[in-house]
């Protein structure tokens, strides 16, 4: 028996270690997103300044911000350090959830519940986010466990512990109030024939209510005077809330993304888990469906007035949901062993959700690190970054180490033309960064106005367009080649000469899945010089990635109107260079190997007619220049 106990404890410790290692090893895989950066912004000042900032109702997790303030001073501001606070709370929740399940049901149920919570994509996601949700789940689990222990064993200090932990639940998120209300119903179950302890609970809650009068007033005002500011907020029907909660807690998929068959297994487990409580003599176990269901039912009528639903706001119910699913799997296995495989299948689906979240950029957070690095590696000496909202400015600055000016857009977003004209008089290029929600100015014209005024340099859409970054050429002429450019002197018979070029990568895979899947892109900058003999015949440059047999494996994107449309070559000065940008789209099935870039000038309207070179290289066609080796990686 002792050896079995040691084996069980060793297995549980191993499971906790794996959960910790998974959360820690991948904690910086994704860059911070807007909400995390704003959490840092709220806690950037002195303690008094932070306190004044976080007591506003919209900052509905003041406890987390207070902890984050001191945590940053202790460990630093790196992504790893800041997010590790959530990692700690997520890992600490697991043994507490195990103890809650073991005290209410069985040790086997507790172990299964621990596994479900450890490998839920939902818990992993919020364990790696510098927000309050990992803390909220910890507070919810701990306060329920403390309530159970206070009713079972009494003693004043246990009631003090519960009061403190219930306060943590309330201050970790405003929706924690729904769980505290549910715990009032739990007290009726736990206090059955324990009237003295129920009286102690009543005194505890009366004192708690007095201490939290300001919070109750805030909650009342939010409900009575709520005015939606976010364009994505809308009323969600109860059936969609139920679907969404199941999809999020087990797969981290919203009700709009999850398919019905995926919901069938956790739904059956949850219902069976509740029904399997009826034969039990332990009345206390009925606090689990109360915690899992009542906060949702209390919130639902409130959502008619304040439609602020999100599964993460109700994450206090998630521990009870996982325990009920584990209990159901155990009872099914006892009834007929093959039925117990449902838990294994659910576990495999959840692990698949973790793998998806760690590998699929479309389902990850907006990658501000990518945007910042792209601008750093492609910016010129006199560029400006225009950012659509102040909160996006904080996110970009966290990762940006370049030298371009940064301009958080604060003018009229529906008439930006005058702002752009002013920028075009000072800067050569503009990098316009837009966030997908655009809550500060829905349907703004920042991109449309820029498209009407300037040619595009490039466009990047990381994480399925959660962030949009468009480069624009404000002033196309430069006095000389940039230091990073390769000088050339390649002239065509129409009177144009290529004075140099710059390519952003010479070794890359053919596929990418972050910004514009499935194809990878090369960015090429050409520097043209117009001679006095330019013939004025319209043309279009064709830049292609070719193999040794001149088979095409990639080519420049067609953007209309482009630089040649807005700034025709006949208007180019002869004493300056013209900077011309191209994105080359690779064929995603390009085999690994060495390729070359090919440049030709096609007559407008007929790609088969090409402008000849003045001095064609020997052994090559007279109408194309081949340069720069490009290595396609496996």
C-alpha positions in Angstrom: 0.0 0.0 0.0 2.8 2.4 0.9 4.6 1.7 -2.4 1.4 2.4 -4.3 1.0 5.7 -2.5 4.6 6.6 -3.3 4.0 5.7 -7.0 0.8 7.8 -7.1 2.5 10.8 -5.5 5.5 10.4 -7.9 3.1 10.4 -10.9 1.3 13.5 -9.7 4.6 15.3 -9.1 5.7 14.3 -12.6 2.5 15.6 -14.0 2.9 18.9 -12.2 6.5 19.1 -13.5 5.4 18.5 -17.1 2.7 21.2 -16.7 5.2 23.7 -15.4 7.8 22.8 -18.0 5.2 23.2 -20.8 4.2 26.6 -19.6 7.7 27.8 -18.9 9.4 26.5 -22.1 6.9 28.2 -24.4 6.1 31.3 -22.4 7.9 33.7 -24.8 7.0 31.9 -28.0 4.5 34.7 -28.8 5.0 38.4 -28.4 2.9 40.3 -25.9 -0.4 41.6 -27.2 -2.3 44.8 -26.6 -3.9 43.9 -23.2 -0.6 42.7 -21.8 1.3 45.8 -22.9 -1.4 48.0 -21.4 -1.1 46.1 -18.1 2.6 47.1 -18.1 1.5 50.7 -19.0 -0.9 50.8 -16.0 1.9 49.7 -13.6 4.7 51.8 -15.0 4.7 54.6 -12.5 5.1 54.9 -8.7 2.9 52.8 -6.4 0.6 55.7 -5.7 0.2 56.4 -9.4 -0.5 52.8 -10.1 -3.1 52.7 -7.4 -4.9 55.7 -8.8 -4.8 54.1 -12.3 -6.2 50.7 -11.5 -9.1 51.6 -9.2 -11.1 52.7 -12.3 -14.0 50.2 -13.1 -12.7 49.4 -16.6 -9.5 48.0 -15.0 -11.5 45.0 -13.6 -8.5 43.2 -12.0 -6.9 45.6 -9.5 -5.3 42.7 -7.5 -3.3 41.5 -10.5 -2.0 45.0 -11.3 -0.9 45.5 -7.7 1.0 42.2 -7.7 2.4 43.0 -11.2 3.7 46.3 -9.9 5.8 44.7 -7.2 6.7 41.6 -9.4 8.2 43.9 -12.0 10.4 45.6 -9.4 11.5 42.2 -8.2 12.2 40.3 -11.4 12.4 42.8 -14.3 10.4 43.7 -17.4 11.3 41.0 -19.9 8.5 39.0 -21.5 9.6 35.9 -19.6 9.8 37.7 -16.3 6.5 39.5 -16.6 4.5 36.5 -17.8 6.1 34.1 -15.2 3.7 35.6 -12.6 0.8 34.0 -14.4 2.8 30.8 -14.9 3.2 30.5 -11.1 -0.5 31.0 -10.4 -1.5 28.5 -13.1 0.8 25.8 -11.7 -0.2 26.6 -8.1 -3.9 26.1 -9.1 -3.3 22.5 -10.1 -2.5 20.9 -6.7 -5.4 23.0 -5.2 -7.8 21.7 -7.8 -6.5 18.1 -7.1 -7.2 18.6 -3.3 -10.7 20.0 -4.0 -11.6 17.1 -6.2 -10.1 14.5 -3.8 -12.0 15.9 -0.8 -15.3 16.0 -2.6 -15.1 12.8 -4.8 -12.2 10.3 -5.2 -8.5 10.3 -5.7 -8.8 8.9 -9.2 -11.2 11.7 -10.1 -8.8 14.2 -8.7 -5.9 12.8 -10.8 -8.1 13.0 -14.0 -9.2 16.5 -13.2 -5.6 17.5 -12.6 -4.7 16.1 -16.1 -7.6 17.9 -17.8 -6.6 21.2 -16.2 -2.9 20.8 -16.8 -3.4 20.1 -20.5 -6.3 22.4 -21.3 -5.3 24.8 -24.1 -7.3 27.4 -22.1 -5.1 27.2 -19.0 -1.9 27.2 -21.0 -3.0 30.3 -22.9 -3.7 32.3 -19.8 -0.7 30.9 -18.0 1.3 32.6 -20.6 -0.5 36.0 -20.6 0.4 38.9 -18.3 -3.2 39.3 -17.3 -5.4 38.4 -14.3 -7.0 35.2 -15.5 -4.5 32.6 -14.1 -4.8 34.5 -10.8 -8.6 34.5 -11.1 -8.7 30.7 -11.5 -6.3 30.2 -8.6 -8.4 32.5 -6.4 -11.6 30.7 -7.4 -10.2 27.2 -6.7 -8.6 28.3 -3.4 -11.6 30.2 -2.1 -13.9 27.2 -2.8 -11.5 24.8 -1.1 -11.2 27.2 1.9 -15.0 27.4 2.1 -15.3 23.6 2.1 -12.6 23.3 4.9 -14.2 26.0 7.0 -17.6 24.3 6.9 -16.1 20.8 7.6 -13.6 21.7 10.3 -14.6 25.1 11.7 -12.1 27.4 13.6 -12.1 31.1 13.3 -8.8 31.2 11.3 -10.4 29.1 8.5 -13.1 31.7 8.2 -10.6 34.5 8.0 -8.7 32.5 5.3 -11.9 32.2 3.4 -12.7 35.9 3.7 -9.3 36.8 2.4 -9.5 34.4 -0.5 -13.0 35.5 -1.4 -11.7 39.0 -1.5 -8.9 37.9 -3.8 -11.6 36.3 -6.0 -13.5 39.6 -6.1 -10.5 41.8 -6.8 -8.9 39.4 -9.3 -11.8 40.1 -11.6 -15.1 41.9 -11.3 -16.9 38.7 -12.5 -15.6 37.0 -9.3 -18.7 38.4 -7.7 -20.7 35.8 -9.5 -18.7 33.0 -7.9 -19.0 34.6 -4.4 -22.8 34.7 -4.9 -22.6 31.0 -6.0 -20.6 30.3 -2.8 -23.6 31.6 -0.9 -25.7 28.8 -2.4 -22.8 26.4 -1.7 -23.0 27.4 2.0 -26.6 26.2 2.1 -25.4 22.8 0.9 -22.3 22.7 3.1 -24.2 24.1 6.1 -26.9 21.4 6.1 -27.2 20.3 9.8 -24.1 22.5 10.6 -26.1 25.6 11.6 -23.4 27.0 13.8 -20.9 27.0 11.0 -23.6 28.5 8.7 -24.0 31.2 11.2 -20.2 31.8 11.1 -20.4 32.0 7.4 -23.2 34.6 7.7 -21.1 36.8 10.0 -18.1 36.4 7.7 -20.0 37.5 4.7 -21.6 40.5 6.5 -18.2 41.7 7.5 -16.9 41.0 3.9 -19.8 43.1 2.4 -19.0 46.0 4.7 -15.3 45.9 3.7 -16.2 45.7 0.0 -18.9 48.4 -0.1 -16.9 50.5 -2.7 -16.7 47.4 -5.0 -20.4 46.7 -4.6 -21.1 50.4 -5.6 -18.8 50.0 -8.7 -20.6 46.8 -9.7 -24.0 48.5 -9.3 -22.9 51.5 -11.4 -21.5 49.2 -14.1 -24.7 47.4 -14.5 -27.0 50.5 -14.4 -24.9 52.8 -16.5 -22.9 50.6 -18.8 -22.2 52.1 -22.2 -20.3 49.8 -24.7 -17.1 51.2 -26.1 -15.8 48.2 -28.0 -17.3 47.5 -31.4 -17.1 43.7 -30.9 -19.4 43.7 -27.8 -22.8 42.3 -28.4 -25.4 40.2 -26.6 -24.7 36.4 -26.7 -27.7 34.0 -26.3 -27.4 31.4 -23.5 -27.0 28.4 -25.8 -24.1 30.2 -27.5 -22.6 31.0 -24.1 -22.8 27.3 -23.2 -21.2 26.2 -26.5 -18.5 28.8 -26.1 -17.6 27.9 -22.6 -17.2 24.2 -23.5 -15.3 25.0 -26.6 -13.0 27.4 -24.8 -12.3 25.4 -21.6 -11.5 22.2 -23.4 -10.2 23.3 -26.8 -9.8 27.1 -26.7 -12.2 27.5 -29.6 -15.1 30.0 -29.7 -18.6 28.9 -30.4 -18.2 30.4 -33.9 -15.2 28.1 -34.5 -16.0 24.9 -32.7 -17.9 22.1 -34.5 -20.8 20.4 -32.8 -19.1 16.9 -32.7 -16.2 18.4 -30.8 -18.6 19.7 -28.1 -20.5 16.4 -27.8 -17.8 14.6 -25.7 -17.3 17.3 -23.0 -21.1 18.0 -22.9 -21.9 14.4 -22.3 -19.2 14.1 -19.7 -20.5 17.2 -17.9 -24.1 16.1 -17.9 -23.2 12.6 -16.8 -20.9 13.9 -14.1 -23.8 15.9 -12.6 -26.2 12.9 -12.8 -23.6 10.7 -11.3 -23.7 12.8 -8.1 -27.3 11.6 -7.3 -26.2 8.1 -5.9 -23.6 9.7 -3.7 -24.2 10.1 0.0 -21.8 13.0 0.0 -24.1 16.1 -0.2 -21.0 18.4 -0.3 -20.1 17.3 -3.8 -23.1 19.2 -5.1 -21.2 22.4 -4.7 -19.5 21.5 -8.0 -22.5 21.9 -10.3 -23.4 25.1 -8.4 -19.9 26.5 -9.1 -20.0 25.3 -12.7 -23.5 26.6 -13.6 -24.8 29.3 -11.2 -22.3 32.1 -12.1 -23.4 31.7 -15.8 -27.1 31.8 -14.9 -26.6 34.9 -12.7 -24.6 36.7 -15.4 -26.9 35.9 -18.3 -29.8 38.3 -17.3 -27.2 41.0 -16.5 -25.8 40.6 -20.0 -29.0 42.0 -21.4 -28.0 45.3 -19.9 -24.2 44.9 -20.0 -23.2 42.6 -22.9 -19.6 42.0 -21.9 -19.5 38.3 -22.2 -16.2 36.4 -22.7 -15.3 32.9 -21.6 -12.2 34.2 -19.8 -14.4 36.5 -17.6 -16.2 33.4 -16.3 -13.0 31.3 -15.9 -13.8 30.9 -12.2 -16.2 28.1 -13.2 -13.6 26.2 -15.2 -12.1 24.2 -12.3 -15.5 22.8 -11.3 -16.2 21.9 -15.0 -13.0 19.9 -15.2 -13.7 18.1 -12.0 -17.2 17.1 -13.1 -15.8 15.9 -16.5 -13.2 13.8 -14.6 -15.8 12.4 -12.2 -18.0 11.4 -15.2 -15.1 9.6 -16.9 -14.4 7.7 -13.7 -18.1 6.6 -13.3 -18.3 5.6 -16.9 -15.2 3.5 -16.6 -16.7 1.7 -13.6 -19.9 1.1 -15.4 -18.2 -0.2 -18.5 -14.5 0.2 -18.9 -14.5 1.2 -22.7 -16.6 4.2 -21.8 -13.7 5.5 -19.7 -11.8 6.0 -23.0 -13.8 9.2 -23.4 -11.4 10.9 -21.0 -8.4 9.7 -23.0 -10.0 10.9 -26.3 -10.8 14.3 -24.7 -7.3 14.5 -23.4 -5.9 13.8 -26.9 -8.1 16.5 -28.4 -7.0 19.0 -25.8 -3.3 18.2 -26.4 -4.0 18.7 -30.1 -5.4 22.1 -29.2 -2.2 23.0 -27.4 -0.1 21.9 -30.4 -2.3 24.1 -32.6 -1.9 27.1 -30.4 1.8 26.7 -30.3 2.2 26.2 -34.1 -0.6 28.1 -35.9 0.0 31.8 -36.1 -3.6 32.4 -37.2 -4.7 31.4 -33.7 -1.9 33.1 -31.8 -1.6 36.6 -30.4 -0.8 39.5 -32.8 2.9 39.5 -33.4 4.2 42.9 -32.5 7.7 41.5 -32.3 7.5 40.6 -36.0 6.2 44.0 -37.0 8.9 45.8 -35.1 11.7 43.7 -36.5 10.3 44.0 -40.1 10.5 47.8 -39.8 13.9 47.7 -38.3 15.4 45.6 -41.1 13.6 47.5 -44.0 13.6 51.1 -42.8 15.5 53.9 -44.5 17.4 56.8 -42.9 14.4 59.1 -42.9 11.2 57.1 -42.3 8.2 57.5 -40.0 6.0 54.8 -38.3 2.3 55.9 -38.1 0.4 53.9 -35.5 -3.4 53.9 -35.5 -4.0 54.1 -31.7 -2.2 54.9 -28.5 -2.4 51.4 -27.2 -0.8 50.0 -30.4 2.0 52.6 -29.9 2.9 51.0 -26.6 3.0 47.5 -28.1 5.2 48.6 -31.0 7.6 50.5 -28.9 8.1 47.5 -26.6 9.9 45.6 -29.4 11.1 48.3 -31.7 14.8 49.2 -31.7 15.1 51.1 -34.9 15.7 54.8 -35.6 12.5 55.9 -37.4 10.2 58.5 -35.9 7.1 57.1 -34.3 3.8 59.0 -34.7 0.7 57.7 -32.8 -2.1 59.0 -34.9 -4.3 61.4 -32.9 -5.8 63.5 -35.7 -9.2 63.0 -37.4 -8.9 59.3 -38.7 -11.7 59.9 -41.3 -9.8 62.8 -43.0 -6.1 62.0 -42.7 -5.1 63.5 -46.1 -3.7 66.8 -44.6 -1.7 64.8 -42.1 -0.2 62.7 -44.8 0.7 65.7 -47.0 2.6 67.1 -44.0 4.4 63.9 -43.5 5.4 63.6 -47.2 7.2 66.9 -46.9 9.4 65.6 -44.1 9.9 61.8 -44.6 10.8 59.5 -47.4 8.7 56.4 -46.3 5.8 55.7 -44.0 5.0 52.5 -42.2 1.3 52.5 -41.4 0.4 50.1 -38.5 -3.2 49.2 -37.9 -4.7 46.9 -35.2 -7.5 44.6 -36.2 -10.1 45.8 -33.7 -9.8 49.5 -34.5 -11.9 50.2 -31.5 -10.7 53.8 -31.3 -12.0 54.6 -34.8 -14.0 52.0 -36.6 -14.1 52.3 -40.4 -11.3 54.8 -40.3 -9.7 55.9 -43.6 -6.0 55.7 -42.6 -5.2 53.0 -45.2 -7.7 54.1 -47.9 -6.3 57.7 -47.9 -2.7 56.5 -48.0 -3.5 54.2 -50.9 -5.0 57.1 -52.8 -1.9 59.3 -52.3 1.2 57.0 -52.3 2.4 53.8 -53.9 2.7 50.8 -51.6 6.2 49.4 -50.7 5.0 46.3 -49.0 2.1 44.8 -46.9 2.4 42.5 -44.0 -0.5 40.7 -42.2 0.8 38.7 -39.3 -1.5 36.3 -37.5 -4.3 36.3 -40.1 -4.3 40.1 -40.2 -4.6 40.7 -36.4 -2.1 43.5 -37.2 -1.8 45.2 -40.6 1.4 46.9 -41.6 1.6 48.7 -45.0 4.7 50.5 -46.2 4.3 53.6 -48.4 6.8 55.6 -50.6 6.3 59.2 -49.7 9.3 60.6 -51.6 10.7 58.2 -54.2 13.9 60.0 -55.2 17.2 59.7 -53.2 20.5 61.5 -53.8 22.6 58.3 -53.7 22.6 54.6 -53.0 22.0 53.5 -49.4 25.0 51.9 -47.7 23.2 48.5 -47.7 22.6 48.5 -51.5 24.8 46.7 -54.1 26.0 49.1 -56.8 25.4 48.3 -60.4 25.5 49.9 -63.8 23.1 48.0 -66.0 21.5 50.1 -68.8 18.5 49.3 -71.1 18.0 50.6 -74.5 15.0 52.7 -73.5 17.4 55.0 -71.6 17.0 53.7 -68.0 19.9 52.3 -65.9 19.8 50.2 -62.8 22.3 51.8 -60.4 21.9 49.3 -57.6 19.7 47.0 -55.6 19.0 45.7 -52.2 17.4 42.3 -51.3 16.3 41.6 -47.8 17.2 37.8 -47.8 19.3 35.5 -49.9 18.5 32.3 -48.0 15.0 31.4 -46.9 12.3 28.7 -47.1 9.7 28.8 -49.8 6.9 28.6 -47.3 5.9 30.8 -44.3 2.9 30.7 -42.1 2.9 34.0 -40.2 2.3 37.0 -42.4 1.0 35.7 -45.8 0.8 31.9 -45.8 1.6 29.7 -47.5 4.1 31.7 -49.6 7.3 33.3 -48.4 8.2 36.7 -49.7 11.4 38.4 -50.8 11.6 42.2 -50.7 13.7 43.8 -53.4 14.6 47.5 -53.7 15.8 48.8 -57.1 17.6 52.1 -57.6 16.9 53.6 -61.1 18.7 56.3 -62.9 17.1 58.0 -65.9 19.3 59.2 -68.7 18.5 62.1 -71.1 17.8 59.6 -73.9 14.8 57.9 -72.2 12.3 57.1 -74.9 9.1 57.5 -72.8 7.6 54.2 -73.9 5.5 52.8 -71.0 6.9 49.6 -69.4 6.7 47.4 -66.4 9.6 45.8 -64.6 9.4 42.1 -64.1 11.5 40.6 -61.3 11.4 36.9 -61.0 13.1 34.0 -59.2 14.4 31.6 -61.8 16.3 28.3 -61.9 19.1 27.4 -64.2 16.7 26.7 -67.1 14.9 30.0 -66.5 11.8 28.3 -65.1 10.0 30.9 -62.9 9.5 30.0 -59.2 8.5 33.5 -57.9 7.7 37.0 -59.1 6.9 40.5 -58.1 3.5 41.3 -56.8 1.3 43.5 -59.0 0.1 46.6 -57.2 -2.0 49.2 -59.1 -1.4 52.0 -59.1 2.3 51.5 -58.5 5.3 53.9 -58.5 5.4 54.1 -62.3 1.7 55.1 -62.4 2.1 57.8 -59.8 5.5 59.0 -60.8 6.2 58.3 -64.5 9.8 57.9 -65.6 9.6 60.9 -67.9 9.2 63.0 -64.7 12.2 61.5 -63.0 15.2 63.9 -62.5 18.4 62.8 -64.1 20.6 63.9 -61.2 18.9 61.7 -58.6 18.1 58.0 -58.2 14.5 56.7 -57.9 13.9 54.0 -55.3 11.5 51.3 -56.5 10.2 48.5 -54.2 9.0 45.0 -55.0 7.6 42.1 -53.0 8.5 38.8 -54.7 6.0 36.0 -54.0 7.7 32.6 -53.9 5.9 29.5 -55.1 5.4 27.5 -51.9 6.4 24.2 -53.6 9.8 25.6 -54.8 12.3 22.8 -54.3 15.3 23.5 -52.1 18.3 24.7 -54.1 20.0 27.8 -55.6 18.1 30.2 -57.8 18.8 33.7 -59.2 16.9 36.9 -59.6 16.0 37.9 -63.1 15.1 41.5 -64.2 13.5 42.5 -67.4 11.4 45.4 -68.7 8.2 44.4 -70.4 6.4 46.9 -72.7 3.2 48.0 -71.1 0.3 45.8 -72.3 2.5 43.0 -73.8 4.8 41.0 -71.5 6.2 39.2 -74.5 7.9 42.4 -75.8 10.9 43.3 -73.7 13.4 46.2 -73.7 16.8 45.0 -74.7 20.0 45.6 -72.6 22.6 47.9 -73.9 25.4 45.4 -73.0 23.8 41.9 -72.5 25.9 39.4 -70.5 27.4 36.7 -72.7 25.4 33.5 -72.8 22.2 35.1 -71.6 19.2 36.4 -73.4 19.6 40.1 -74.5 16.5 41.3 -72.7 17.1 40.2 -69.1 19.7 40.8 -66.4 20.3 37.9 -64.0 21.8 38.7 -60.6 22.0 37.7 -56.9 21.9 34.0 -55.9 18.8 33.1 -53.8 19.1 29.9 -51.8 15.8 28.2 -51.0 16.1 26.2 -47.8 14.3 22.9 -47.0 
